[in-house]
């Protein structure tokens, strides 16, 4: 039975451990064996915590034997993005210079998952410093391969987590998202992903020193889980939501809001901004819309989302302005070639002056207000994650045309991060041998509405993973024990 434990959803894994049907050590060993089998082909897990994971699992088994209650994620293995701290292990950001940057404590979301009984099993690959592009390729660990097609990117920057969860190397992945970095790997790898409301999950991104980043980084970056089923995503959401003294931004809002009267209205926008959408992605949006209609939602096509192009321009100016003072140092860390993605943005978008930045901050709030009004009329929005199927690795860094194409395709992710609202990415099926999916966006702090709608889509369109990776050449350094 142990060989098949990695196939089970996280909810079923935890139930089996709590009931004593399997031990937590058996569950962890099953995933370690799966990693040994699969990771050399896709290179998603970078640092393997084998001994530590077995030790944590053994403690869980001892607690159960002593009659102590176990947490909702008892024994469930999860991966952690290379940019997120796990106590006693290196937070490398995929950079050689940070190979020995040991974390003194767990980041808040890691601590919350661990407190619920989940077991960190390894770090997962990212683009170098998170900034080298959308494709998951790091200086330290090499390329992560999309398990569906080695000629396509797994997405990023949480691409290692997406690929690990899709292939059964972990039941959950812990990524983060400031413009699609959880949701794009979810679509490209055929899993589900949650970008929460800004302030829903506590976080502490002060990995490289005691100083906090500027306001854009503080507001835009949100940690979020990836999972194979919406039920698993919901369980992770319930665990991760809450407050922590390390994050004064985290708001003590209940995880579930009041039911809405009547059928919930869903606005459908298949081509945000009218910039074009691939037929396979439009078909995915149509399939999800039909699934929601079948589930009793009031689904309505609307002309567009609020102020998309204006929001994208403001996002670019604010982030470039905040980033500009550190660019010379960061560029050196990224190295030749790794700097192309950000360099093209810096060349096109000049930093704002102090007066311009003040006006942009007002524009930011004004756009958030427009979205709040839109979502007051339509509590949910259905649209694409990425307006194309998975693209080739490194397209966004190849040239300006490739970068513009990728930036356009991820535009709904970018704007929803900019306005801070929650979104769930959910698979809709397979088109041309590649996974397809959509995102369901909701009002601030109504992740529960997004998850319920995503569950309705999954119930009708099915679950795509775990899968065995298609034949591919090996992808780099592979996992090292730690």
C-alpha positions as CSV (number, residue, x, y, z in Angstrom):
1,X,0.0,0.0,0.0
2,X,2.9,2.4,0.8
3,X,3.9,2.7,-2.8
4,X,0.5,4.3,-3.6
5,X,0.3,6.6,-0.7
6,X,1.7,9.5,-2.7
7,X,-1.2,9.3,-5.1
8,X,-3.8,10.1,-2.3
9,X,-5.1,13.7,-1.9
10,X,-3.7,15.5,1.1
11,X,-7.0,15.3,2.9
12,X,-7.1,11.5,2.6
13,X,-3.4,11.3,3.6
14,X,-4.1,13.2,6.8
15,X,-7.2,11.2,7.6
16,X,-5.3,7.9,7.1
17,X,-2.6,9.0,9.5
18,X,-5.0,10.3,12.2
19,X,-7.0,7.0,12.0
20,X,-3.8,4.9,12.2
21,X,-4.4,3.2,8.9
22,X,-0.9,4.2,7.9
23,X,2.0,5.7,9.8
24,X,3.3,9.2,9.0
25,X,6.7,7.6,8.5
26,X,5.2,5.3,5.8
27,X,3.6,8.3,4.2
28,X,6.9,10.3,4.1
29,X,8.8,7.3,2.8
30,X,6.3,6.9,0.0
31,X,6.9,10.5,-1.1
32,X,10.7,10.1,-0.8
33,X,10.6,7.1,-3.0
34,X,8.5,9.0,-5.5
35,X,11.0,11.9,-5.4
36,X,13.9,9.5,-6.1
37,X,12.0,8.0,-9.0
38,X,10.7,11.2,-10.6
39,X,12.9,14.2,-9.6
40,X,15.9,13.3,-11.7
41,X,13.6,13.7,-14.8
42,X,12.0,17.1,-13.9
43,X,14.3,18.7,-11.3
44,X,11.6,20.3,-9.2
45,X,12.9,19.5,-5.7
46,X,16.2,21.2,-5.0
47,X,17.1,20.5,-1.3
48,X,15.7,17.3,0.1
49,X,14.9,17.2,3.8
50,X,14.8,13.4,4.0
51,X,16.2,12.8,7.5
52,X,14.3,15.8,9.0
53,X,11.1,14.7,7.3
54,X,11.4,11.2,8.7
55,X,12.1,12.6,12.2
56,X,9.0,14.8,12.1
57,X,6.9,11.9,10.8
58,X,8.2,9.7,13.6
59,X,7.2,12.3,16.2
60,X,3.7,12.4,14.7
61,X,3.5,8.6,15.1
62,X,4.6,8.8,18.7
63,X,2.1,11.5,19.4
64,X,-0.7,9.4,18.0
65,X,0.4,6.3,19.9
66,X,0.3,8.3,23.1
67,X,-3.2,9.4,22.4
68,X,-2.5,13.1,21.6
69,X,-4.8,14.7,19.0
70,X,-3.2,15.3,15.6
71,X,-3.5,18.3,13.3
72,X,-5.6,18.6,10.2
73,X,-2.6,18.0,8.0
74,X,-1.0,15.2,10.1
75,X,1.9,13.7,8.2
76,X,1.2,15.4,4.9
77,X,4.4,16.2,3.0
78,X,4.8,19.6,1.4
79,X,7.5,21.5,-0.6
80,X,8.6,25.0,0.1
81,X,9.8,27.5,-2.5
82,X,13.6,28.3,-2.4
83,X,12.8,31.9,-1.4
84,X,10.8,30.9,1.7
85,X,12.6,30.2,5.0
86,X,12.7,26.7,6.5
87,X,14.5,26.6,9.8
88,X,18.1,25.3,9.6
89,X,18.1,25.0,5.8
90,X,19.5,27.4,3.2
91,X,17.2,29.9,1.6
92,X,19.2,30.1,-1.6
93,X,16.9,32.0,-4.0
94,X,18.6,29.7,-6.5
95,X,21.8,31.8,-6.3
96,X,25.2,30.4,-5.7
97,X,26.1,33.3,-3.4
98,X,23.3,32.3,-1.0
99,X,24.0,28.6,-0.9
100,X,24.9,28.8,2.8
101,X,22.2,31.4,3.9
102,X,20.7,29.2,6.7
103,X,17.3,30.3,8.0
104,X,17.2,30.8,11.8
105,X,13.4,30.2,11.9
106,X,10.5,29.0,9.7
107,X,8.7,31.6,7.7
108,X,5.2,32.2,9.2
109,X,3.4,30.0,6.5
110,X,5.8,27.2,7.0
111,X,5.3,27.4,10.8
112,X,1.6,27.3,10.4
113,X,1.6,24.3,8.1
114,X,4.1,22.5,10.4
115,X,1.9,23.3,13.5
116,X,-1.0,21.7,11.6
117,X,1.0,18.5,11.3
118,X,2.3,18.9,7.8
119,X,5.9,17.9,7.1
120,X,8.4,20.0,4.9
121,X,10.0,17.5,2.6
122,X,12.1,19.7,0.4
123,X,12.8,23.1,-1.1
124,X,11.5,23.6,-4.7
125,X,13.1,25.3,-7.6
126,X,12.5,28.9,-8.7
127,X,13.9,31.3,-11.4
128,X,17.1,32.8,-10.1
129,X,16.4,35.3,-7.4
130,X,12.7,35.0,-8.4
131,X,13.5,37.7,-11.0
132,X,15.1,35.9,-13.9
133,X,11.8,35.4,-15.7
134,X,8.6,33.3,-15.6
135,X,10.4,30.0,-16.5
136,X,11.7,28.1,-13.5
137,X,15.5,28.0,-14.1
138,X,18.0,28.9,-11.4
139,X,21.7,29.5,-11.4
140,X,22.1,27.0,-8.6
141,X,19.8,24.2,-9.6
142,X,19.2,24.5,-13.4
143,X,15.9,24.0,-15.2
144,X,12.6,22.5,-13.9
145,X,10.8,20.5,-16.7
146,X,7.1,20.6,-17.3
147,X,6.0,17.0,-16.6
148,X,3.4,17.2,-19.3
149,X,5.8,18.2,-22.1
150,X,9.5,18.9,-21.7
151,X,9.3,21.5,-24.5
152,X,7.1,23.7,-22.4
153,X,7.8,25.7,-19.2
154,X,6.2,24.6,-15.9
155,X,5.7,28.3,-15.3
156,X,7.0,30.3,-12.3
157,X,8.1,31.6,-10.1
158,X,6.6,28.7,-8.1
159,X,7.3,26.3,-10.9
160,X,9.1,23.8,-8.7
161,X,6.1,23.4,-6.4
162,X,3.7,23.1,-9.4
163,X,5.7,20.3,-10.9
164,X,6.3,18.5,-7.6
165,X,2.6,18.5,-6.7
166,X,1.6,17.5,-10.2
167,X,3.8,14.4,-10.2
168,X,3.1,13.3,-6.6
169,X,6.4,14.2,-5.1
170,X,4.5,16.3,-2.5
171,X,0.8,16.6,-1.6
172,X,1.0,20.4,-1.2
173,X,3.4,23.1,-2.4
174,X,4.0,26.5,-0.7
175,X,4.7,29.2,-3.2
176,X,4.1,32.9,-3.4
177,X,2.5,35.2,-6.0
178,X,2.9,38.8,-6.9
179,X,1.4,38.6,-10.4
180,X,0.8,35.0,-11.2
181,X,3.6,33.0,-9.6
182,X,1.3,30.5,-8.0
183,X,-1.5,30.5,-10.5
184,X,0.6,30.2,-13.7
185,X,2.4,27.0,-12.5
186,X,-1.0,25.7,-11.4
187,X,-2.4,26.1,-15.0
188,X,0.8,24.9,-16.7
189,X,1.2,21.8,-14.5
190,X,-2.5,20.9,-14.1
191,X,-3.0,21.6,-10.4
192,X,-5.0,24.1,-8.3
193,X,-3.5,27.2,-6.7
194,X,-4.7,29.9,-4.4
195,X,-3.5,33.6,-4.3
196,X,-5.1,35.0,-1.2
197,X,-6.2,38.5,-0.4
198,X,-3.3,40.7,0.6
199,X,-3.3,40.5,4.4
200,X,-5.0,37.1,4.6
201,X,-1.9,35.0,5.3
202,X,0.9,36.2,7.6
203,X,4.3,36.3,6.0
204,X,7.8,37.7,6.7
205,X,9.9,38.1,3.6
206,X,12.9,39.7,5.4
207,X,15.2,36.8,4.4
208,X,18.3,38.8,3.3
209,X,18.4,41.2,6.3
210,X,16.4,43.0,9.0
211,X,14.9,45.6,6.7
212,X,11.4,45.3,5.1
213,X,10.9,46.0,1.4
214,X,9.1,49.0,0.0
215,X,5.3,49.4,-0.2
216,X,4.9,47.6,-3.6
217,X,6.6,44.5,-2.4
218,X,4.8,44.6,0.9
219,X,1.4,44.7,-0.7
220,X,1.9,42.6,-3.9
221,X,3.6,39.5,-2.6
222,X,1.3,36.9,-1.0
223,X,2.2,33.4,-0.1
224,X,-0.1,30.7,-1.4
225,X,-0.6,26.9,-1.6
226,X,-0.7,24.6,-4.6
227,X,-2.6,21.3,-4.5
228,X,-4.0,18.6,-6.7
229,X,-7.6,19.1,-5.5
230,X,-9.7,22.1,-4.4
231,X,-10.5,20.3,-1.1
232,X,-6.8,20.1,-0.4
233,X,-6.4,23.7,-1.3
234,X,-9.3,24.6,1.1
235,X,-7.6,22.6,3.9
236,X,-4.3,24.5,3.4
237,X,-6.2,27.8,3.3
238,X,-7.9,27.1,6.6
239,X,-4.5,26.4,8.2
240,X,-2.6,29.3,6.6
241,X,-5.2,32.0,7.4
242,X,-4.7,34.0,10.6
243,X,-2.4,36.5,12.3
244,X,1.2,36.4,13.5
245,X,3.1,39.1,15.4
246,X,5.8,39.0,12.7
247,X,3.3,40.4,10.2
248,X,1.3,43.4,11.3
249,X,-0.4,43.4,7.8
250,X,-2.2,40.1,8.6
251,X,-5.9,40.8,9.3
252,X,-8.0,38.7,11.8
253,X,-10.9,38.2,9.3
254,X,-12.9,35.0,9.6
255,X,-12.0,32.4,7.0
256,X,-15.6,32.1,5.9
257,X,-18.0,35.0,5.3
258,X,-21.8,35.2,5.4
259,X,-23.6,33.3,2.6
260,X,-24.7,35.6,-0.2
261,X,-28.5,35.9,-1.0
262,X,-29.7,34.1,-4.2
263,X,-27.6,32.6,-6.9
264,X,-24.1,34.1,-6.8
265,X,-23.4,36.3,-9.8
266,X,-20.3,35.4,-11.8
267,X,-18.9,37.9,-14.4
268,X,-17.1,36.2,-17.3
269,X,-14.3,37.9,-19.2
270,X,-12.4,35.5,-21.5
271,X,-10.2,38.2,-23.1
272,X,-9.3,40.9,-20.5
273,X,-8.5,44.2,-22.2
274,X,-9.3,42.7,-25.6
275,X,-5.6,41.9,-26.3
276,X,-6.4,38.4,-27.6
277,X,-6.8,34.9,-26.2
278,X,-5.9,31.5,-27.5
279,X,-8.9,29.3,-28.7
280,X,-7.9,26.6,-26.2
281,X,-8.0,29.1,-23.3
282,X,-11.3,30.6,-24.4
283,X,-12.7,27.0,-24.5
284,X,-11.5,26.5,-21.0
285,X,-13.3,29.6,-19.8
286,X,-16.4,28.5,-21.6
287,X,-16.2,25.1,-20.0
288,X,-15.8,26.5,-16.6
289,X,-18.7,29.0,-17.2
290,X,-21.0,26.1,-18.2
291,X,-19.9,24.1,-15.1
292,X,-20.8,27.0,-12.9
293,X,-24.2,27.5,-14.6
294,X,-24.9,23.8,-14.0
295,X,-24.0,24.3,-10.4
296,X,-26.6,27.1,-10.0
297,X,-24.5,30.2,-10.4
298,X,-25.8,33.3,-12.2
299,X,-23.1,33.4,-14.9
300,X,-23.0,36.5,-17.1
301,X,-20.5,37.6,-19.8
302,X,-19.5,41.2,-19.2
303,X,-17.6,43.6,-21.5
304,X,-14.3,43.8,-19.5
305,X,-12.7,44.1,-16.1
306,X,-12.1,47.6,-14.7
307,X,-9.2,49.7,-15.9
308,X,-6.9,46.9,-16.9
309,X,-4.4,48.8,-19.1
310,X,-4.2,51.7,-16.6
311,X,-3.6,49.2,-13.8
312,X,-0.8,47.4,-15.7
313,X,0.9,50.7,-16.4
314,X,0.7,51.8,-12.8
315,X,1.9,48.4,-11.6
316,X,5.0,48.7,-13.9
317,X,5.9,52.2,-12.9
318,X,5.5,51.6,-9.1
319,X,7.5,48.4,-9.1
320,X,10.3,49.7,-11.3
321,X,10.6,52.8,-9.2
322,X,10.9,50.8,-6.0
323,X,13.3,48.4,-7.7
324,X,15.6,50.9,-9.4
325,X,18.0,51.8,-6.5
326,X,19.0,48.2,-6.0
327,X,19.1,47.2,-9.7
328,X,22.9,47.4,-10.1
329,X,23.5,45.0,-7.2
330,X,20.6,42.7,-8.2
331,X,21.8,42.7,-11.8
332,X,25.2,41.4,-10.7
333,X,23.5,38.6,-8.7
334,X,21.3,37.6,-11.7
335,X,24.4,37.3,-14.0
336,X,24.6,37.5,-17.7
337,X,21.4,36.3,-19.4
338,X,19.6,36.1,-16.1
339,X,19.2,39.8,-16.0
340,X,17.4,40.1,-19.4
341,X,13.8,39.8,-18.1
342,X,14.1,42.7,-15.6
343,X,16.5,44.7,-17.8
344,X,13.9,44.9,-20.6
345,X,11.4,46.2,-18.1
346,X,13.8,48.8,-16.7
347,X,14.7,50.0,-20.2
348,X,11.0,50.5,-21.2
349,X,9.7,51.9,-18.0
350,X,11.6,54.8,-16.3
351,X,11.4,55.2,-12.6
352,X,8.9,57.8,-11.4
353,X,9.9,61.0,-9.7
354,X,8.7,61.6,-6.1
355,X,5.8,63.7,-7.3
356,X,4.8,61.1,-9.9
357,X,5.1,58.3,-7.3
358,X,2.7,60.1,-4.9
359,X,0.2,60.4,-7.8
360,X,0.7,56.8,-8.7
361,X,-0.1,55.7,-5.1
362,X,-3.4,57.6,-5.4
363,X,-4.1,55.9,-8.7
364,X,-3.4,52.5,-7.1
365,X,-6.1,53.2,-4.4
366,X,-8.5,54.5,-7.0
367,X,-8.1,51.4,-9.2
368,X,-8.7,49.2,-6.1
369,X,-11.9,51.2,-5.5
370,X,-13.0,50.5,-9.0
371,X,-12.5,46.8,-8.6
372,X,-14.3,46.8,-5.2
373,X,-17.3,48.4,-6.9
374,X,-17.1,45.8,-9.8
375,X,-16.9,42.9,-7.3
376,X,-19.8,44.4,-5.3
377,X,-22.0,43.9,-8.4
378,X,-20.4,40.6,-9.3
379,X,-19.0,38.7,-6.3
380,X,-17.0,36.4,-8.6
381,X,-15.0,36.9,-11.8
382,X,-14.2,34.0,-14.1
383,X,-11.3,34.5,-16.6
384,X,-8.0,33.1,-17.8
385,X,-4.9,32.6,-15.8
386,X,-2.6,32.9,-18.8
387,X,-4.2,33.6,-22.2
388,X,-2.2,30.9,-24.0
389,X,-1.3,27.2,-23.3
390,X,2.1,26.6,-21.7
391,X,4.8,28.3,-23.7
392,X,8.4,27.3,-24.4
393,X,11.0,27.8,-21.6
394,X,12.5,31.2,-21.5
395,X,10.3,32.9,-24.0
396,X,9.9,36.0,-21.8
397,X,13.7,36.5,-21.6
398,X,14.5,35.8,-25.3
399,X,13.7,39.2,-26.7
400,X,11.3,42.1,-26.3
401,X,8.6,40.4,-28.4
402,X,8.7,37.3,-26.2
403,X,8.6,39.4,-23.0
404,X,5.6,41.4,-24.3
405,X,3.8,38.3,-25.3
406,X,4.2,36.7,-21.8
407,X,3.4,40.0,-20.0
408,X,0.2,40.3,-22.0
409,X,-0.8,36.7,-21.5
410,X,-0.5,37.0,-17.7
411,X,-2.3,40.3,-17.5
412,X,-5.3,39.2,-15.4
413,X,-3.0,37.7,-12.8
414,X,-1.0,41.0,-12.7
415,X,-4.0,43.2,-12.2
416,X,-5.6,41.0,-9.6
417,X,-2.4,41.0,-7.6
418,X,-2.3,44.8,-8.0
419,X,-5.7,45.2,-6.5
420,X,-5.1,42.6,-3.8
421,X,-8.1,40.4,-4.3
422,X,-8.2,36.6,-4.0
423,X,-8.1,34.1,-6.8
424,X,-8.2,30.3,-7.2
425,X,-6.7,28.7,-10.3
426,X,-8.4,25.4,-11.2
427,X,-7.9,22.9,-14.0
428,X,-10.5,22.5,-16.7
429,X,-9.1,19.6,-18.8
430,X,-6.5,18.8,-21.3
431,X,-6.1,20.5,-24.8
432,X,-3.5,19.3,-27.3
433,X,-1.9,17.2,-24.6
434,X,-1.4,20.1,-22.2
435,X,-3.4,21.1,-19.1
436,X,-5.8,24.0,-19.3
437,X,-7.3,26.0,-16.6
438,X,-9.0,29.2,-15.4
439,X,-9.0,31.5,-12.4
440,X,-11.9,32.5,-10.2
441,X,-11.4,35.9,-8.6
442,X,-13.4,37.2,-5.7
443,X,-14.1,40.0,-3.3
444,X,-11.4,40.9,-0.8
445,X,-11.3,38.3,2.0
446,X,-13.9,36.0,0.3
447,X,-11.5,33.2,-0.6
448,X,-14.4,31.0,0.5
449,X,-16.5,32.1,-2.5
450,X,-13.6,31.4,-4.9
451,X,-13.0,28.0,-3.4
452,X,-16.7,27.0,-3.5
453,X,-16.9,28.0,-7.2
454,X,-13.6,26.2,-8.0
455,X,-15.0,23.1,-6.3
456,X,-18.1,23.3,-8.5
457,X,-15.8,23.4,-11.6
458,X,-13.6,20.5,-10.4
459,X,-16.7,18.4,-9.6
460,X,-17.9,18.7,-13.2
461,X,-14.6,18.8,-15.1
462,X,-12.4,16.5,-13.0
463,X,-8.9,16.3,-11.5
464,X,-5.9,16.0,-13.8
465,X,-3.0,14.9,-11.6
466,X,-0.9,13.1,-10.3
467,X,0.8,12.2,-13.5
468,X,4.0,10.4,-14.6
469,X,6.3,12.9,-16.4
470,X,6.7,12.4,-20.1
471,X,10.1,11.4,-21.4
472,X,12.6,14.2,-21.1
473,X,16.2,14.9,-20.7
474,X,17.3,15.5,-17.1
475,X,17.0,19.0,-15.8
476,X,20.1,20.0,-13.9
477,X,21.5,19.4,-10.5
478,X,18.7,17.5,-8.9
479,X,17.9,17.2,-5.2
480,X,20.6,17.1,-2.6
481,X,20.0,15.6,0.9
482,X,20.0,18.0,3.8
